Amino acid sequence: MEKMDAMMVVGIDVSKNRLDVHVMPSQEAFFVANDAAEVEKLAGRLAKLSPALVALEATGGFETLAAAGLAAAGLPVAVVKPSPGTFLLPMPAAKRAKTDPIDAAVIARFCGGLRRQSQDVGR
């Protein structure tokens, strides 16, 4: 049986032109353009990882292309609302800056924690 700590979760911070991606627990981080060709490549790359969840930030529509493309590739996709307090996690003070790569990591950590909690409740 797979260890919960090893569950792979992908967080994606979305902007008009760019998707910042963070993979947990490997801490791999990268970005791709927010366009159809790059989303298709991203879907292929993530499919090879078989993540338990791919969580994208809801951004008023900029996430639609990526969410649809990743879901069409069979990936488990969730669009999460970035409301105040949603992603409050203990982080070093040096990481409390507003940057897209850090936001992607925070989304992955937050959704990974929710995923583990929901699995624990079902036991």
Secondary structure, 3 states (H helix, E strand, C coil): CCCHHHCCEEEEEECCCEEEEEEECCCEEEEEECCHHHHHHHHHHHHHHCCCEEEEECCCCCCHHHHHHHHHCCCCEEEECCCCCCCCCCCCHHHCCCCHHHHHHHHHHHHHHHHHHHHHHCC
